[in-house]
Amino acid sequence: MSDSDKSIGFTGRLGFILAMAGSAVGLGNLWRFPYLAAEYGGGAFILTYVILAITFGFSLMVAEVCIGRRTGKSCFEAFGSIDKRWRFIGWLAALVPAIIVPYYCVIGGWVTKYFVEYTIGNGDAVNGTFFIGFISSNLPGVFDNPMTWFLVFVALVVIVVLGGIQKGIERVSKILMPALFIMLIGITIFSFTLDGIGEGLEYYLIPHIEDISAKTILAAVGQLFYSMSLAMGITITYGAYMKKDVNVEKSARNVSMIDTGAALLAGLLIVPTVVAVGIPIKSGPTLMFVSLPEVFAAMPAGNFIAAVFFLLVIFAALTSAISLMEALVYVLTEKANMSRYVASAIVTALIVGLGTLSCLGFGPLDHITFLTEEQTFLDFFDFISNNILMPIVAILTCIFIGFVVGTKFITDEVESSGQFKAKKMFEIMIKWVCPIGLALVLATGLMDILGIMKL
């Protein structure tokens, strides 16, 4: 992106921070973090995660933002513009949002359906049986079909992306991110009125050193990687939209703090509440669409609280899906010189095509499985993107910055807009700690899915 094109970028530091935070704060914060916190020692996991966020995650984010801002290009072209031999990293990075955004919109459709059900006062019918019937397309009527809500959510995402950077993505992020935090804080405070909440709070907040293990650290690294929108082209894309006078270090620090804060708040809401009600906490969709509705049913004014909760989840899913789609749209507008409208139409067709497979993978296409008998289209796409491609892209990025072009390539860009106080830590993290940690995450993820070692 040339300097003359920078007018289409973010208006300033606040616009970048909220848009980037909107990308980072998503479903990973709201259902994956609470489950992992409960599974791996509560306070011990939180302590580990926070330390990694301000070192590991921060360093990777700075590197990707600077690659985007210095080159002014999408992930697809950025690496090749620096060194043609390493162009393939950008191609791999562009694959990640192409795989993730379709199934992410499917889940966004599920969330939208639940919000509507609670809003119209139909919360009593929302239970485990309802969820299975809904995603398997076994409920009657157009509005009980998951494809309907998947397309509704896709439409919301497309409308924002068509609005462009400032009038679409930045404007929506400035509204949705503050609203998300207000609702999250409000519901969390309300949950403190439940009987038995003290025991859950103690488990969630107080770390016990004996609970910190290699598995805890690996789980925290994996969650951090999943949560902060790294190695999927988004951070490079948003970096390209970042003005040259915006302080990179401060912005990256603010984004990591907002993302971590959202995860901690989500855990503070979900883990103690589920413990207080006495319902086992489970991972993934089961937590969001089965366990939590049982919690809401046991709460005073539960129908209203549930409606507000699923609205905030819509906001989180929407801002993340927007960033995923924008990364792809930018690749097409840059590489093929397409207009935003044409590029958006092509990406929308991709989302609907692959998303339909994920949507129907629990119903008419549930007989098609992959690495295991239970791995549906959605599970497979999630595994390929999060467990394989993202760690590989991040490892290659660290090697590229640390040993091919040198960390000075990044540190010079950071220092062009302000002092780089964490310069020494960044160099150590990028060259040694991050690639080794990510290699362990990749290896354990593969061993987990193959049944060699269960985390």
Disulfide bonds with the S-S distance in Angstrom:
none
